[in-house]
Amino acid sequence: MSLVEELLADASFDLGWSLIERFAVLIRESGSPDERAAAHFVTSRLQALDIPHELHEPQLFISVPRSASLEVDDITMVGKPPSFSVSTGPKGLTGAPIHVPAASIRNASELFKSAVEGELPDVRGKVIVTEGYPMPVSVARFEAAGAAGQVYINPGVNIHWGICTPIWGAPDESELARKPSTPVLAINRTDGDRLIQAMEDGLEQVTLHTDLDEGWSSCPLPVARIDGAEEEFVLVHGHYDSWDIGIGDNAVGNATLLELARILHKHREGLRRSVRIAWWPAHSTGRYGGSTWYADNFGVDLHQRCVATVNIDSPGCWGATEYDEVPWMAEAEDVCRASIQSVAGIDPGHQRPLRAGDYSFNNLGISSLYMLLSNIPEEERERLGFYPVGGCGGNIAWHTERDRIDIADRANLERDLRVYLKTIGELVTAEVIPLDYRRTVTELDEALQSYEPLAAKRFDLTAIRRGLDAVAKRLEEIYPKIEAGEVDAATANELILKLGRFLVPIGYSEESRFRHDPATPRMPIPRLAKLHGLEAMEEDEPERVLLIKTGLRRHANEIAQSLGEALWLLDLLVPPPKVEPPKPKRRKKKPARKK
């Protein structure tokens, strides 16, 4: 029996279920006694199992919503303010409402985009009324247009908690100005319909009341360490703070992490690589504050030794038997797809990872996989009248008071635990790290092809094209040699580990290595995204075009340099075959003339 098979044979959920039962009575908002009680439960179980662990106490910047309401004539509607929106004070904010209709969200990947299409009307000094969730792009767009306040009509009878800042993790001084500056709240669909009808009947003003606690708070952050034969490690992680009880988001993930710690620690002597397992605070009210703090404070170690990160959020929920929108970076496709097929017998649907959900390690160049995993089948969600949400297996209890213990499904949890064990087992036991950067380069090539027509004669992408083609050519030469055993494992692993440090940020990041991109949608190769719309600006905003081109040139230089360094790495570790120069032809001596 292989080690991976041994790991799978040990999969059960007794310990994990005890965590779910404990968390079912804890409202784990960051900075609270219940969050600290949850961290204590985790660390006490790790201690009982003799699993080495650390308990960090970072100071994190959080915003905890307390209450919200909307006064419409003589009616008071209950609402919820998203984290990092502004408190109004006792008097509230009164203003004229204006309805700005938004398109319906079709799937979870659209949650973070602006649902309002086209030009905005004049909203200066008014209170926006729109449909959907108060996400950073929409909130920032309305604020930039001069809105005084914002009301979002959620799709159903439940009002969902959320967060509206684009700042990833705790801000520094240069980022603080991006924090929202207006009061924002969400109401349910029933009250939203009443509000819109009142506006059509001539409603002249509404009053928003919002109350939030914002500031720095000490939050426990447990990390288990399971040492393998090598220092290189896989980081397995998920958030343990919650909105209300939050069983589906994310007590089920916390229970899975605890089971993984138990099983991997039991089999630690057979592990080639090490494992770290982390429970993050401040995901919900700190915009991934815990994972960002870890990336900031252990960034050099992560950059040097982390093979991959495995993100565990909302597995094993009620009715979640499909794998139709599973995130993974391109280089991890083979190991992720094979793991799900092997355990669940399903060929999974793939989703490129969003800029969300504790993907805090992109700028470091670390390959990351998963986040949400299993879902309720789409047909069943439609039958139940569910709309797109960002967790709980697609259950609309997500981010509401209804996310209770009945959202967890023990059989589904055990199945998803096996998927994680299969994936992590391959990552930590394979002689050569199972990441195929040929797939990454193919994805980058497709993105670059989409940019090249936009650049046309306006912007020169030649250096990037030349560098990407050269890297692709070398990878097509090198990977067959690795697979055939012609490159020793140590060299192959060094190459794969370091290659990601160049290629992953090209595909996912705009900021530099030890900073964090904002929590807004990212296109592939985001440093070139401003090529979109350049042609339309040339006639009306020629000076702005010059500014954008200046920024694009600097970004393009960074991409070309990274590709050049990747090529240098490949040639250093696996030198290309020497091409002997053609030998010069020997000139035949002419026969001497006879005298």
C-alpha positions in Angstrom: 0.0 0.0 0.0 1.4 3.4 -1.0 1.5 6.2 1.5 -1.3 8.1 -0.3 -3.4 5.0 0.0 -2.6 4.8 3.7 -3.7 8.4 4.2 -7.0 7.7 2.4 -7.5 4.6 4.5 -7.3 6.7 7.7 -9.9 9.2 6.6 -12.8 9.6 9.0 -14.6 12.5 10.6 -15.1 11.8 14.3 -12.6 14.4 15.4 -13.8 16.9 12.8 -17.4 16.5 13.7 -16.6 17.3 17.4 -15.2 20.6 16.2 -18.4 21.3 14.2 -20.5 20.6 17.3 -18.4 22.9 19.4 -18.4 25.7 16.7 -22.2 25.4 16.4 -22.5 27.5 19.6 -19.8 30.0 18.8 -20.3 33.3 16.9 -16.7 33.6 15.8 -16.4 37.2 14.8 -12.8 38.4 14.8 -11.6 40.0 18.1 -14.4 38.3 20.1 -14.3 35.9 23.0 -16.0 33.3 20.8 -13.2 33.5 18.2 -10.7 33.0 21.0 -12.7 30.0 22.3 -12.6 28.5 18.8 -8.8 28.9 18.6 -8.5 27.3 22.0 -10.5 24.3 20.8 -8.2 23.9 17.8 -5.0 24.2 19.8 -6.2 21.9 22.6 -6.9 19.2 20.1 -3.5 19.6 18.5 -1.9 19.4 21.9 -3.8 16.2 22.7 -2.5 14.7 19.5 1.1 15.8 20.2 1.1 17.8 17.0 3.7 20.7 17.1 2.0 24.0 16.7 2.3 27.7 17.2 -0.3 30.3 18.3 0.4 33.7 16.9 -1.4 36.8 18.2 -1.3 39.4 15.3 -2.8 42.8 15.5 -5.3 43.0 12.6 -7.4 45.8 11.2 -11.0 44.8 11.3 -14.5 46.3 10.9 -17.4 44.5 12.7 -20.9 45.4 11.6 -23.3 46.0 14.4 -26.6 47.2 13.0 -28.3 49.0 10.1 -31.7 50.2 9.1 -33.4 52.3 6.4 -36.2 54.7 7.1 -38.7 55.0 4.2 -41.5 57.4 5.2 -42.9 55.9 8.4 -41.4 52.4 7.8 -38.1 51.1 9.2 -36.5 48.4 7.2 -33.8 46.2 8.8 -30.5 46.1 7.0 -26.9 44.9 7.4 -23.9 47.2 6.8 -20.9 45.6 5.0 -17.6 45.7 6.9 -15.5 48.9 6.3 -18.5 51.0 5.2 -19.0 54.2 7.3 -21.1 54.5 10.5 -23.6 57.3 10.2 -23.9 58.2 13.9 -27.3 58.6 15.7 -28.8 61.1 13.2 -28.2 58.9 10.2 -27.7 60.0 6.6 -30.7 61.5 4.8 -30.8 61.9 1.0 -32.8 61.6 -2.1 -32.9 58.0 -3.4 -32.0 57.2 -7.0 -32.6 53.7 -8.5 -29.6 52.5 -10.6 -30.7 49.0 -11.9 -28.2 46.2 -11.9 -28.0 43.1 -14.0 -28.7 39.7 -12.3 -25.6 37.8 -11.2 -25.5 34.6 -13.2 -22.9 32.6 -11.2 -20.5 32.9 -8.3 -17.6 34.1 -10.5 -19.6 37.4 -11.1 -20.0 38.2 -7.4 -17.1 40.6 -7.3 -17.8 42.4 -10.6 -19.9 45.6 -11.0 -23.4 44.5 -12.0 -24.3 48.0 -13.2 -23.6 48.4 -17.0 -23.1 51.5 -19.0 -22.9 55.1 -18.0 -24.1 56.2 -14.6 -26.8 58.9 -14.2 -26.0 61.9 -12.1 -25.9 60.5 -8.6 -24.1 63.3 -6.8 -25.3 63.8 -3.2 -27.9 61.1 -3.7 -28.5 57.7 -2.1 -28.0 54.9 -4.6 -30.6 52.1 -4.6 -29.4 49.1 -6.6 -29.6 45.3 -6.8 -27.0 42.7 -5.7 -24.3 42.7 -3.1 -22.2 45.6 -1.8 -18.9 44.6 -3.4 -15.8 46.8 -3.6 -16.0 47.6 -7.4 -19.6 48.8 -7.2 -19.2 50.7 -3.9 -16.0 52.5 -5.2 -17.6 53.3 -8.5 -20.7 55.0 -6.9 -18.5 56.8 -4.4 -16.3 58.1 -7.3 -19.5 59.4 -9.0 -20.4 61.4 -5.9 -23.0 59.2 -4.2 -23.7 60.1 -0.5 -24.9 56.6 0.5 -25.7 53.2 -1.0 -28.5 50.7 -0.5 -28.2 47.2 -2.0 -31.2 44.9 -2.5 -30.1 41.3 -1.9 -31.7 38.7 -4.2 -33.8 36.8 -1.6 -35.5 36.9 1.8 -32.1 36.7 3.6 -29.8 39.6 4.0 -26.2 38.6 3.6 -23.3 40.0 5.5 -20.3 41.1 3.5 -17.3 43.4 3.2 -16.8 46.3 0.8 -13.2 47.5 1.1 -10.9 46.7 -1.8 -7.9 46.8 0.6 -6.4 43.3 0.9 -5.6 42.6 4.6 -4.4 45.4 6.9 -3.7 48.7 5.1 -0.5 50.7 5.2 -0.5 54.4 5.0 -0.5 54.5 1.2 -3.6 52.2 1.0 -5.8 53.7 3.6 -7.3 56.3 1.2 -8.9 53.4 -0.7 -11.2 52.5 2.2 -14.9 53.3 1.6 -16.0 56.7 2.7 -19.8 56.5 2.7 -22.5 54.6 4.6 -23.7 51.4 2.8 -26.3 48.8 3.8 -28.1 45.8 2.3 -31.8 44.9 2.6 -33.7 41.9 1.5 -35.7 41.5 -1.7 -39.1 42.0 -0.1 -38.2 45.4 1.4 -36.3 46.2 -1.8 -39.4 45.8 -3.9 -41.4 48.0 -1.4 -38.6 50.6 -1.6 -38.6 50.8 -5.4 -42.4 51.0 -5.5 -42.3 53.9 -3.0 -39.7 55.6 -5.2 -41.9 55.2 -8.3 -44.8 56.7 -6.2 -42.7 59.8 -5.6 -40.6 59.0 -2.5 -38.3 62.1 -2.0 -35.9 61.0 0.7 -34.7 58.0 2.8 -32.5 57.9 5.9 -29.7 55.4 6.4 -28.5 54.3 9.9 -25.3 52.2 10.1 -23.2 51.3 13.0 -19.8 49.4 12.8 -16.8 48.9 15.1 -13.6 49.5 13.3 -10.0 49.3 14.5 -7.0 47.1 15.4 -7.6 43.9 17.4 -5.5 41.0 18.6 -6.7 37.8 16.9 -5.4 34.2 17.6 -3.8 32.4 14.6 -3.0 28.7 15.1 -0.5 27.0 12.8 0.3 23.2 13.0 3.6 22.0 11.7 4.1 18.4 10.4 7.8 17.9 9.4 8.6 15.6 6.6 12.1 14.7 5.4 12.6 18.0 3.6 12.2 21.6 4.6 10.0 22.5 1.6 6.4 22.5 2.6 2.8 22.7 1.5 0.7 25.3 3.3 -2.9 24.0 3.9 -5.2 26.7 5.2 -8.7 28.1 5.8 -10.4 30.8 7.8 -12.1 30.0 11.2 -13.8 33.3 11.8 -17.4 33.5 10.8 -20.5 35.5 10.1 -22.8 34.4 13.0 -22.5 30.6 13.6 -21.1 30.0 10.1 -21.0 26.2 9.9 -20.9 26.0 6.1 -18.6 29.0 6.0 -16.3 27.8 7.4 -16.6 25.4 10.4 -16.7 22.5 7.9 -13.3 23.7 6.6 -11.8 24.1 10.1 -12.9 20.5 10.9 -11.3 19.3 7.7 -8.1 21.0 8.6 -8.1 19.3 12.0 -8.6 15.9 10.4 -5.8 16.6 7.9 -3.5 17.5 10.8 -4.4 14.2 12.6 -3.9 12.0 9.6 -0.7 13.7 8.2 0.9 13.8 11.6 0.2 10.0 12.1 2.0 9.3 8.8 4.7 12.0 9.1 7.6 9.6 8.9 6.7 8.7 5.3 6.3 12.3 4.1 8.9 13.6 1.7 7.9 17.3 2.2 6.6 19.1 5.2 3.1 20.5 5.9 1.9 23.6 7.7 -1.8 23.9 8.5 -3.2 27.3 9.4 -6.5 28.6 10.7 -7.0 32.2 9.7 -8.8 34.9 11.7 -10.1 38.2 10.2 -11.1 36.7 6.8 -14.7 38.1 7.0 -14.2 41.4 8.8 -10.6 42.0 7.9 -10.5 41.2 4.2 -8.3 38.1 4.6 -6.4 39.8 7.4 -5.0 36.6 8.9 -3.6 35.1 5.7 -2.2 38.5 4.7 -0.4 38.9 8.0 1.1 35.4 7.6 2.3 36.3 4.0 3.8 39.6 5.4 5.5 38.1 8.4 6.7 34.8 6.9 7.1 36.1 3.3 10.7 35.2 2.8 10.3 31.7 4.2 7.2 31.2 2.1 9.1 32.5 -1.0 12.0 30.2 -0.4 10.3 26.9 0.7 6.6 26.8 0.0 5.7 24.3 -2.8 2.0 25.2 -3.0 -0.9 26.4 -0.9 -4.2 24.4 -0.6 -7.2 26.6 0.3 -10.0 24.9 2.2 -13.3 26.8 2.4 -16.9 25.4 2.6 -16.3 21.7 1.8 -18.8 18.9 2.5 -22.0 20.9 2.7 -25.6 19.6 2.5 -26.4 18.4 -1.0 -23.0 19.3 -2.4 -22.2 16.3 -4.7 -21.0 18.1 -7.8 -17.5 19.6 -8.6 -18.5 22.1 -11.3 -16.5 25.3 -10.4 -13.3 24.2 -8.8 -10.5 26.7 -8.6 -6.9 25.8 -9.3 -3.9 27.5 -11.0 -3.1 26.0 -14.4 0.1 24.2 -13.3 -1.9 22.3 -10.7 -4.5 21.0 -13.1 -3.3 17.4 -13.4 -3.0 16.8 -9.7 -6.4 18.4 -8.9 -8.3 16.8 -11.7 -6.9 13.4 -11.0 -7.6 13.7 -7.3 -11.3 14.5 -7.8 -11.7 11.9 -10.4 -10.0 9.2 -8.3 -12.1 9.9 -5.1 -15.4 11.1 -6.4 -15.5 9.6 -9.9 -16.4 13.0 -11.4 -14.5 15.0 -14.1 -14.5 18.4 -12.4 -15.4 21.7 -14.0 -12.6 24.3 -13.6 -12.7 28.0 -12.6 -9.6 30.2 -12.8 -9.0 31.4 -9.2 -10.7 34.7 -8.4 -9.0 37.5 -6.5 -10.7 36.5 -3.3 -10.8 34.0 -0.5 -7.4 34.0 1.1 -5.5 33.8 -2.2 -2.9 35.9 -0.3 0.2 34.3 -1.8 -0.1 35.2 -5.5 2.5 38.0 -5.4 5.0 35.6 -3.8 4.7 33.4 -6.8 3.3 30.4 -5.0 1.0 28.0 -6.9 -2.4 27.8 -5.1 -5.3 25.5 -5.5 -8.9 25.0 -4.4 -11.0 27.3 -2.2 -14.6 26.2 -2.7 -14.8 22.6 -3.7 -18.1 20.7 -3.9 -21.4 22.3 -4.8 -25.1 21.5 -4.9 -25.7 20.5 -8.6 -26.9 23.5 -10.6 -30.2 21.9 -11.6 -31.0 21.3 -7.9 -30.0 24.9 -7.0 -32.4 26.1 -9.7 -35.2 23.8 -8.4 -34.7 25.2 -4.9 -34.8 28.8 -6.1 -31.2 29.4 -5.0 -29.2 32.3 -6.5 -25.4 32.6 -6.8 -23.5 32.9 -3.5 -19.9 32.5 -2.5 -19.8 29.5 -0.3 -21.8 26.8 1.7 -21.8 24.6 -1.4 -24.1 27.1 -3.1 -26.6 27.2 -0.3 -28.2 30.6 0.2 -27.7 30.3 4.0 -24.2 31.7 3.1 -23.3 34.7 5.3 -26.6 34.7 7.1 -28.0 33.5 10.5 -29.3 30.4 8.8 -25.8 28.9 8.3 -26.2 26.4 11.1 -25.2 22.7 11.7 -27.8 21.4 9.3 -25.7 22.9 6.4 -22.9 20.3 7.2 -23.2 16.8 5.7 -20.9 14.2 7.3 -20.8 11.9 4.3 -19.9 14.8 1.9 -17.3 16.0 4.4 -15.6 12.5 4.5 -15.6 12.4 0.7 -14.1 15.9 0.4 -11.5 15.1 3.1 -10.3 12.3 0.8 -10.0 14.6 -2.1 -7.8 16.9 0.0 -5.8 13.9 1.2 -5.2 12.6 -2.3 -4.1 16.1 -3.5 -1.9 16.9 -0.5 -0.5 13.3 -0.5 0.6 13.7 -4.1 2.2 17.1 -3.4 4.2 15.9 -0.3 5.2 12.4 -1.5 5.9 12.6 -5.2 9.6 12.4 -6.0 9.2 15.4 -8.3 6.7 18.2 -7.4 3.6 17.5 -9.6 3.2 21.0 -11.0 3.3 21.4 -14.8 4.3 24.9 -15.8 3.8 24.1 -19.5 0.1 24.6 -18.7 0.8 28.0 -17.1 2.7 29.2 -20.1 -0.1 28.0 -22.3 -2.5 30.1 -20.3 -0.2 33.1 -20.4 0.1 32.6 -24.2 -3.7 32.7 -24.6 -3.9 35.9 -22.5 -1.1 37.5 -24.5 -2.8 36.7 -27.7 -5.9 38.5 -26.5 -3.8 41.6 -25.7 -1.8 41.7 -29.0 -4.6 42.9 -31.2 -5.4 45.7 -28.7 -1.8 46.8 -28.7 -1.4 46.6 -32.5 0.6 49.7 -33.5 -0.1 51.5 -30.2 2.1 49.5 -27.9 5.1 47.2 -28.4 4.7 43.7 -26.8 7.6 42.2 -28.7 9.9 41.6 -25.7 7.1 39.8 -23.8 6.2 37.7 -26.8 9.9 36.8 -27.5 10.5 35.9 -23.8 7.3 33.8 -23.4 8.0 31.9 -26.6 11.6 31.1 -25.4 10.4 29.9 -22.0 7.7 27.8 -23.7 10.2 26.2 -26.0 12.6 25.3 -23.2 9.8 23.8 -21.1 8.8 21.6 -24.0 12.3 20.3 -24.0 12.8 20.0 -20.3 9.6 18.4 -19.0 10.0 15.2 -21.1 13.5 14.9 -19.7 12.1 15.2 -16.2 9.4 12.6 -16.9 12.0 10.3 -18.4 14.3 10.6 -15.3 17.0 12.3 -17.3 17.0 15.3 -14.9 17.7 14.3 -11.3 14.9 14.9 -8.8 16.7 17.5 -6.8 17.3 19.7 -9.8 13.8 19.2 -11.1 12.3 20.2 -7.8 14.5 23.3 -7.6 13.5 24.3 -11.1 9.7 23.8 -10.4 9.8 25.6 -7.1 11.7 28.6 -8.4 10.0 28.8 -11.8 6.6 29.6 -10.1 8.2 32.6 -8.5 8.5 34.2 -12.0 5.4 32.8 -13.8 2.6 33.0 -11.2 2.9 36.7 -10.5 2.9 37.4 -14.3 -0.5 35.7 -14.5 -2.1 37.0 -11.3 -0.4 40.1 -9.9 0.1 43.8 -10.6 1.8 44.8 -7.4 5.3 43.8 -6.4 6.4 40.6 -4.7 5.8 41.6 -1.1 2.7 43.7 -1.6 -0.9 42.7 -2.2 -3.2 43.5 -5.1 -6.6 44.9 -4.2 -9.6 42.6 -3.8 -11.0 43.4 -7.2 -11.3 41.2 -10.3 -8.0 40.5 -12.1 -7.6 39.7 -15.7 -4.9 37.2 -16.7 -1.6 39.2 -16.9 -3.2 42.1 -15.0 -0.3 44.4 -15.7 -1.5 44.7 -19.3 -5.2 45.1 -18.5 -5.2 48.8 -19.3 -4.7 48.0 -23.0 -8.4 47.5 -22.9 -10.1 50.8 -23.8 -6.9 52.4 -25.1 -8.1 52.8 -28.6 -11.4 54.4 -27.5 -9.4 57.0 -25.5 -7.1 58.1 -28.3 -9.4 60.7 -29.8 -11.1 62.1 -26.6 -8.3 61.8 -24.0 -4.9 61.8 -25.8 -3.0 63.0 -22.7 -4.5 60.2 -20.5 -3.4 57.7 -23.2 0.2 58.9 -22.7 -0.1 58.5 -19.0 -1.5 55.0 -19.4 1.2 54.0 -21.9 3.9 55.2 -19.4 2.5 52.8 -16.8 2.1 50.0 -19.3 5.7 50.3 -20.4 7.0 50.0 -16.9 4.7 46.9 -16.3 5.8 45.4 -19.6 9.4 45.8 -18.6 8.7 43.9 -15.4 7.0 41.0 -17.3 9.8 40.8 -19.9 12.4 40.8 -17.1 10.6 38.0 -15.2 10.5 35.9 -18.4 14.2 36.6 -19.0 15.0 35.4 -15.4 12.8 32.3 -15.9 14.7 31.5 -19.1 18.0 32.1 -17.3 16.9 29.6 -14.5 15.9 27.0 -17.0 19.2 27.3 -18.9 21.2 27.2 -15.7 19.6 24.1 -14.2 19.1 22.2 -17.4 21.5 23.6 -20.0 20.3 23.4 -23.6 22.2 21.1 -25.9 25.2 22.8 -27.4 24.9 23.5 -31.0 28.3 23.0 -32.7 29.0 25.8 -35.2 29.4 24.4 -38.7 32.9 23.6 -39.6 34.4 25.9 -42.3 34.8 24.2 -45.6 38.4 23.5 -46.5 39.4 25.1 -49.6 40.9 22.8 -52.1 44.4 23.7 -53.2 44.6 24.5 -56.9 47.1 22.4 -58.7 50.3 24.3 -59.4 50.7 25.4 -63.0 53.3 23.6 -65.0 56.0 25.8 -66.3 
